[in-house]
Structures are given as C-alpha cells and as structure tokens.
Amino acid sequence: MRINTQDLTLKRNYLQKHRFLIKEYELIKAMEHSEYRYVQDFYRAHHTDRRSFLKYYNRYKQSGCEEYLLPKKRGPKFKTRRTLPHIEQKVVELRLKGNGRYEIHRILKPTLKHCTPSPSTIYNILRRKRLNRLRPQEKLERRRIISKKAGELGHIDVHHLSRDLILGQHRKLYLVCVLDGIQFERVLTDNWPEFGTRESKKKTEHPFERMLMEIGVKHNCTRPYRPQTNGKVERFWRPLNYDLIEETTFESEEEFGNLLLMKKNV
C-alpha cells in the first residue's frame, strides 16, 4: 500500500500555482503584461479571489519565504488561548466571595493588566467550574459589608428635598448623611455627580474627590442601580421622611435646620 504522508505533490502544486500568479500580477502592476491591462481582468481570467490572493502575496513579500504561500491551519490555538491556572484560581476565589464577572474583571485588571481575562472569558471559567450561579452561601457573602473595625468604612449619601418644602424657596436643596462620625479609612457613596464619579474624569477636578485625597480617605462607589450596597445610609432616609419631611412645609431653611438638630439630639 502506498503511504501518502510523505507525498509533497499538493505542496508543489500550490507553490507552482502561486509562483505563476505572482509573476503575472507583478507584470500587470508594472504595466508590462502583453494580455491584461487591469488586475480585475487577471483575477477574472484565473478564477482567483482578490482578497485571498493578496493575503498570500503580502505574506510572501513580507517574509521572503515561499512557505507563506501555503495555506495554514485554521482555528484557535487551544493551548495558547487557555487562561492560565493561577488566574483561574483567582477568578474562583473572587467568585466565592460573591463577585460577578464584571466585578472580577475590574478587581483583576490593576494587577494582571494585559493578562486580565475578559468578562465573557470569566463567565466561561465559572460555568466550567459550575459557579455561574451563586449558591446561598455566596449570596450571603456578597451582601456582607466588609468592615472589621470602627472607622474602616463610612457611608455617605445625598437626599433631594422637594421644592415646596420651604415656603418661597425655589432652589434645589439637599441633605447629606454621613454615618459613623469618626475618621474614616474609606467612604462608600453612590454614583451621583455630587461625589464626582460622573462629573470629572480626573479626581483632582472635583472638590469632594480632592478633599478625600487631601485627608487620605479612599473613595469606593456602589454598583449602579444597586442602592442595597449602601443600605445603611439608604435606610436612614425612610424614617427621616416619615417623621419630619413628608406633608410638611417650613418658613425658612433656618427653621428646617433647627428642627433637624432637635431630631439629632433626641
């Protein structure tokens, strides 16, 4: 039986065909061809696709090696595209803490830089590890506020007051709530422009961000459309509205501020 593994006929045919096509093509480009004036006529006469031919032609010209005229194996290289084991382990550890794929990507990016897996790759890793759905234990870990001592995390939020709260007053008024009145290591706010998270690209351009940098406090933001992340301060607004603000008007801002101080001291 004939063994075809060492048969180079197909390779020779490919090289012979491309040598001929390249010679014809370069004659047309030099306007020295005796039959074809335009390359479109050349492609049509030899039943050659323009994009395929130029792909092999450019490879050959850049390398100078005829091996690049041969078709290559198509498809992804599995071993080179697979996420490294230690990165997969970090993804799993962050998932067990209740983080989603976008949060895992954001956490890993500063340390891994160009090796950071994309959110879709992270999801594929979690699905392969059967961690794409959070179990009750991970959900509980996600809800937990990670702070171990007083002053490690302060909660800040802004509450918008209605325009008719103060008689004759038409300016926008706000209440700012800060929970835990001691020196903070970090503060947690939402993504409103009052805290600079939307308004400025550079932290030094916003007064709130600049103040935090000057006093050495780190600024963390909640996930968009997830007020539960800052639940301690969000829950504070409900009794304040019910006891003081709703269905009430005040003669002046001073009257409203004095009443707030009275409620604070009660």
KOLPA-466234 format. One record per residue (C-alpha): residue in one letter; y, z, x; residue number from 1. Coordinates in steps of 0.001 Angstrom, whole numbers, plus 524288, in hexadecimal, padded with zeros to 5 digits. Each point is the difference from the previous one (the first is absolute). Layout:
N
<"A", <Y, Z, X>, NUM> ...
This chain:
266
<"M", <80000, 80000, 80000>, 1> <"R", <80D7A, 7FC8C, 804CB>, 2> <"I", <8091C, 80B87, 802FD>, 3> <"N", <80DC9, 7FD3E, 7FAF7>, 4> <"T", <806C6, 80C01, 8057B>, 5> <"Q", <8035E, 7F8D8, 80CA4>, 6> <"D", <803D2, 7F33D, 7F964>, 7> <"L", <80E33, 7FCFF, 80371>, 8> <"T", <800EF, 7F357, 7F845>, 9> <"L", <808E4, 805C8, 7F5A7>, 10> <"K", <80905, 8058C, 80A4F>, 11> <"R", <800C9, 7F2EF, 80716>, 12> <"N", <8030E, 7F902, 7F343>, 13> <"Y", <80B1B, 8095E, 7FCFB>, 14> <"L", <805EC, 7FE7B, 80D75>, 15> <"Q", <7FE87, 7F126, 7FFFE>, 16> <"K", <80683, 7FEE8, 7F2B1>, 17> <"H", <80B7B, 808BE, 803A7>, 18> <"R", <8021A, 7F947, 80D0F>, 19> <"F", <80153, 7F322, 7F8D9>, 20> <"L", <80905, 80593, 7F575>, 21> <"I", <808C6, 806B3, 809F3>, 22> <"K", <80153, 7F396, 807EB>, 23> <"E", <80396, 7F825, 7F3E2>, 24> <"Y", <8097E, 80A78, 7FB50>, 25> <"E", <8073F, 800B4, 80CF4>, 26> <"L", <8015E, 7F136, 80089>, 27> <"I", <80654, 80038, 7F283>, 28> <"K", <80938, 80B07, 80403>, 29> <"A", <803DF, 7F800, 80BED>, 30> <"M", <801DA, 7F3E9, 7F730>, 31> <"E", <7F645, 7F863, 8083F>, 32> <"H", <7F4FF, 7FE45, 7F626>, 33> <"S", <7FCA2, 7F1E5, 7FCFB>, 34> <"E", <7FB73, 80276, 7F1ED>, 35> <"Y", <80675, 80C30, 7FA38>, 36> <"R", <80E74, 802A2, 7FF8E>, 37> <"Y", <7FFDE, 80CCB, 7F86F>, 38> <"V", <7F6E3, 80BA6, 8015C>, 39> <"Q", <7FDD9, 7FFF8, 7F139>, 40> <"D", <7F931, 7F2C6, 80181>, 41> <"F", <7F7D0, 805A7, 80B05>, 42> <"Y", <7FB7E, 80BA5, 7F7C7>, 43> <"R", <7FCEC, 7F742, 7F46A>, 44> <"A", <7F853, 7F61B, 807FE>, 45> <"H", <7F770, 80A4C, 80684>, 46> <"H", <7FE81, 8089A, 7F3D0>, 47> <"T", <805D3, 80B6B, 8077F>, 48> <"D", <8073B, 80B91, 7FA37>, 49> <"R", <80D2B, 801CF, 8069F>, 50> <"R", <7FF80, 80EEA, 80040>, 51> <"S", <7F231, 800A8, 8056D>, 52> <"F", <802B6, 7F60E, 80A93>, 53> <"L", <80CAC, 8066B, 8046E>, 54> <"K", <7F95A, 80D49, 8005D>, 55> <"Y", <7F5E5, 7FB3E, 809D9>, 56> <"Y", <809DE, 7F790, 8073A>, 57> <"N", <80976, 80B5A, 80223>, 58> <"R", <7F4F1, 80902, 80455>, 59> <"Y", <7FBB0, 7F5E1, 809ED>, 60> <"K", <80DC2, 7FD9E, 8052A>, 61> <"Q", <8030E, 80E75, 80181>, 62> <"S", <7F32F, 8035B, 806D1>, 63> <"G", <7FCDF, 7F354, 8071F>, 64> <"C", <7F19A, 80272, 7FD27>, 65> <"E", <7F783, 7F6F1, 7F7C1>, 66> <"E", <7F866, 80BA2, 7FAB8>, 67> <"Y", <80B66, 80243, 7F6BA>, 68> <"L", <7FD1E, 7F2F6, 7F97E>, 69> <"L", <7F376, 805C1, 7FA88>, 70> <"P", <7FFD1, 8071E, 7F2E1>, 71> <"K", <7FFC1, 80EC4, 800FE>, 72> <"K", <7F873, 809E0, 7F812>, 73> <"R", <807AE, 803D4, 7F3F6>, 74> <"G", <80164, 80D43, 7F99C>, 75> <"P", <80426, 80D7F, 8049F>, 76> <"K", <7FA8F, 8069C, 80C01>, 77> <"F", <7F9C6, 80C16, 7FA4C>, 78> <"K", <7FFAA, 80848, 80C40>, 79> <"T", <80E47, 7FDCA, 80391>, 80> <"R", <8057D, 80234, 7F240>, 81> <"R", <7F864, 80C3C, 7FCA1>, 82> <"T", <8083E, 80C67, 80013>, 83> <"L", <7FCF0, 808D2, 80B8C>, 84> <"P", <7F75D, 80BD6, 7FCD8>, 85> <"H", <80A16, 80A49, 803FF>, 86> <"I", <80A30, 7F9A5, 7F71E>, 87> <"E", <7F653, 7FFF8, 7F4B2>, 88> <"Q", <7FDB0, 80E6A, 8027A>, 89> <"K", <80E9F, 802B9, 7FF0E>, 90> <"V", <80091, 7F862, 7F340>, 91> <"V", <7F4D9, 80821, 7FA6F>, 92> <"E", <80655, 80CD8, 80459>, 93> <"L", <80CDA, 7FC6E, 7F97D>, 94> <"R", <7F8E2, 7FBBF, 7F3B5>, 95> <"L", <7F910, 80D0F, 7FF01>, 96> <"K", <80D8C, 80621, 7FF96>, 97> <"G", <802E0, 7F82D, 7F3B4>, 98> <"N", <8085F, 7F50E, 805E3>, 99> <"G", <80009, 7F24F, 7FA39>, 100> <"R", <7FED2, 7F370, 807E4>, 101> <"Y", <80EB7, 7FDC7, 800D1>, 102> <"E", <80245, 80E15, 8044F>, 103> <"I", <7F532, 7FEE9, 80A37>, 104> <"H", <80631, 7F381, 80520>, 105> <"R", <80D61, 8069E, 800ED>, 106> <"I", <7FA4B, 80BEB, 80707>, 107> <"L", <7F847, 7F80B, 809F7>, 108> <"K", <80A90, 7F5F2, 80312>, 109> <"P", <80868, 80851, 80944>, 110> <"T", <7F44D, 80369, 808A6>, 111> <"L", <7F785, 7F3B7, 7FF49>, 112> <"K", <80B48, 7F61F, 7FF52>, 113> <"H", <7FA32, 7F22C, 800D5>, 114> <"C", <7F221, 80534, 7FE06>, 115> <"T", <80338, 805E6, 7F2B8>, 116> <"P", <7F6CE, 7FABA, 7F57B>, 117> <"S", <80695, 7F9E0, 7F43A>, 118> <"P", <7FF3D, 806BD, 7F29F>, 119> <"S", <7F5D3, 7F619, 7FB81>, 120> <"T", <7F7B2, 802B4, 80C1C>, 121> <"I", <80140, 80E97, 7FD97>, 122> <"Y", <7FB4B, 7FDFB, 7F208>, 123> <"N", <7F43A, 7F854, 804F3>, 124> <"I", <7FCC2, 80AFF, 80979>, 125> <"L", <800D2, 80A03, 7F50B>, 126> <"R", <7F7AB, 7F7B8, 7F70D>, 127> <"R", <7F5BD, 7FE61, 80A92>, 128> <"K", <80011, 80ECA, 801FD>, 129> <"R", <7FFB7, 80202, 7F122>, 130> <"L", <80D20, 806EC, 8007B>, 131> <"N", <807F2, 7F61F, 7F841>, 132> <"R", <80045, 8097A, 7F474>, 133> <"L", <80503, 80DC5, 801F6>, 134> <"R", <7F671, 80AC6, 7FCBC>, 135> <"P", <804F0, 80CA9, 7F9BC>, 136> <"Q", <8007C, 806AE, 80D3A>, 137> <"E", <808D6, 7F56B, 805DE>, 138> <"K", <8089A, 80002, 7F3D5>, 139> <"L", <801FA, 80EA0, 80188>, 140> <"E", <80357, 7FE43, 80E59>, 141> <"R", <809E1, 7F57B, 7FC7E>, 142> <"R", <80730, 808BA, 7F653>, 143> <"R", <8010C, 80B38, 80995>, 144> <"I", <80D49, 801E7, 80667>, 145> <"I", <7FD6C, 800F1, 80E97>, 146> <"S", <80838, 80BA6, 80441>, 147> <"K", <7FA92, 80C26, 80669>, 148> <"K", <80BF2, 808A6, 801C4>, 149> <"A", <80D41, 802CC, 7FA17>, 150> <"G", <80A6C, 7F669, 80440>, 151> <"E", <7F68D, 7F55F, 80402>, 152> <"L", <8031D, 7F785, 7F421>, 153> <"G", <80BF6, 8005C, 7F736>, 154> <"H", <800BC, 7F8E1, 7F2F4>, 155> <"I", <80CAD, 7F913, 7FC68>, 156> <"D", <80384, 7F824, 7F3EF>, 157> <"V", <80C01, 7FAF5, 7F8AD>, 158> <"H", <801A2, 80145, 7F13B>, 159> <"H", <80940, 7F6D8, 7F8A1>, 160> <"L", <80873, 8067E, 7F5A3>, 161> <"S", <8043F, 7F932, 7F383>, 162> <"R", <80E1B, 7FB1E, 7FF5B>, 163> <"D", <80327, 807F9, 7F3DF>, 164> <"L", <7FC0A, 80D09, 805FF>, 165> <"I", <80E0A, 802FD, 80437>, 166> <"L", <80AA5, 7FD77, 7F5E5>, 167> <"G", <8096A, 7F562, 80466>, 168> <"Q", <7F802, 7FD71, 80C44>, 169> <"H", <7FAFA, 7F224, 80221>, 170> <"R", <7FB95, 8009F, 80E41>, 171> <"K", <7F1B6, 8004C, 803B0>, 172> <"L", <7FBAE, 80DED, 802C7>, 173> <"Y", <7F3C7, 80489, 806FF>, 174> <"L", <7F8B9, 80C80, 802D3>, 175> <"V", <7F93B, 801AB, 80D0B>, 176> <"C", <7F45C, 80929, 800AE>, 177> <"V", <7FAAB, 8058B, 80CBC>, 178> <"L", <7F405, 808B8, 7FF49>, 179> <"D", <7FD50, 80A2B, 80A95>, 180> <"G", <80D3C, 803C8, 8057C>, 181> <"I", <7FC79, 801C5, 80E4E>, 182> <"Q", <8005C, 7F74C, 80C07>, 183> <"F", <7F6C2, 7F481, 7FDC0>, 184> <"E", <7F7A8, 7F839, 8094F>, 185> <"R", <7FE91, 7F506, 7F619>, 186> <"V", <805D9, 7FC55, 7F2E4>, 187> <"L", <7F9AF, 7F7F3, 7F545>, 188> <"T", <8086E, 7F757, 7F742>, 189> <"D", <7FE27, 7F443, 7F735>, 190> <"N", <804BE, 7F244, 8033F>, 191> <"W", <80D51, 80054, 7F972>, 192> <"P", <80BC2, 7FAE5, 807BA>, 193> <"E", <80633, 80D8B, 7FFE7>, 194> <"F", <7F664, 80366, 80AC5>, 195> <"G", <80221, 7F374, 807AD>, 196> <"T", <7F25E, 7FA4D, 7FE52>, 197> <"R", <804C9, 7F3BC, 7F929>, 198> <"E", <80E38, 7FF5D, 803A2>, 199> <"S", <7FF4F, 7FE84, 80EBE>, 200> <"K", <7F719, 7F921, 8098A>, 201> <"K", <803C8, 80954, 80AFE>, 202> <"K", <7FF46, 80E9E, 7FE24>, 203> <"T", <80CD6, 80235, 8070E>, 204> <"E", <80741, 7F83E, 7F585>, 205> <"H", <7FD84, 809C6, 7F512>, 206> <"P", <8064D, 80DAA, 7FFFA>, 207> <"F", <7F3E5, 806F2, 7FAC3>, 208> <"E", <7F709, 7F9C0, 80A0D>, 209> <"R", <809EA, 80299, 80ACD>, 210> <"M", <80122, 80E4E, 7FC09>, 211> <"L", <7F137, 801C2, 800A6>, 212> <"M", <7FF9C, 7F9C7, 80D76>, 213> <"E", <80AC6, 80909, 804E8>, 214> <"I", <7F939, 80C74, 7FB74>, 215> <"G", <7F285, 7FB46, 80440>, 216> <"V", <7F96B, 7FF00, 7F2A4>, 217> <"K", <7F60A, 7F53E, 7FD6A>, 218> <"H", <801B5, 7F7F9, 7F387>, 219> <"N", <7F3F2, 7FC4A, 7F7F3>, 220> <"C", <80074, 7F7BA, 7F3A2>, 221> <"T", <7F74A, 80031, 7F41B>, 222> <"R", <7F7DD, 7F470, 7FBF0>, 223> <"P", <807C9, 7F6EA, 7F6D3>, 224> <"Y", <7FE35, 80307, 7F183>, 225> <"R", <7F842, 80C58, 8032C>, 226> <"P", <808DD, 80BBE, 7FCE5>, 227> <"Q", <7F3CB, 808A0, 8001E>, 228> <"T", <80096, 7FF94, 80EE0>, 229> <"N", <80C6A, 8083B, 7FF56>, 230> <"G", <7FB24, 8078E, 7F43E>, 231> <"K", <805B4, 80D3A, 803D4>, 232> <"V", <80E05, 7FB92, 7FED3>, 233> <"E", <7FD89, 7F653, 7F4F5>, 234> <"R", <7FA65, 80B0D, 7F7CC>, 235> <"F", <80C89, 807D4, 80224>, 236> <"W", <80837, 7F67C, 7F7F0>, 237> <"R", <7F86B, 8023C, 7F361>, 238> <"P", <803D1, 80E51, 7FD7E>, 239> <"L", <80DD4, 7FD62, 804E9>, 240> <"N", <801D2, 7F51E, 7F614>, 241> <"Y", <7F9ED, 807EE, 7F51A>, 242> <"D", <8077F, 80CA6, 802A0>, 243> <"L", <80D46, 7FAEA, 80431>, 244> <"I", <802F4, 7F17D, 7FF24>, 245> <"E", <7FA13, 7F9C3, 7F3CD>, 246> <"E", <808A4, 7FF89, 7F3DB>, 247> <"T", <80AE5, 8070A, 80742>, 248> <"T", <80DB9, 7FC33, 8042E>, 249> <"F", <80953, 806FB, 80946>, 250> <"E", <80EB9, 80062, 800EA>, 251> <"S", <80025, 7FD7C, 80EAD>, 252> <"E", <7F797, 7FEB7, 80C32>, 253> <"E", <80417, 80DDB, 803E2>, 254> <"E", <7FA68, 80571, 7F35F>, 255> <"F", <7F342, 7F8C3, 80223>, 256> <"G", <7FF3F, 8047D, 80E31>, 257> <"N", <80292, 80E3B, 7FC71>, 258> <"L", <7F524, 7FFA0, 7F5EA>, 259> <"L", <7F6C7, 7FA75, 80A1B>, 260> <"L", <80346, 80B45, 8091F>, 261> <"M", <7FD62, 809AE, 7F520>, 262> <"K", <7F2B7, 7F9F2, 7FD6C>, 263> <"K", <7FCFB, 80081, 80E86>, 264> <"N", <802D5, 80E90, 800BB>, 265> <"V", <7F80E, 80347, 7F3D9>, 266> 
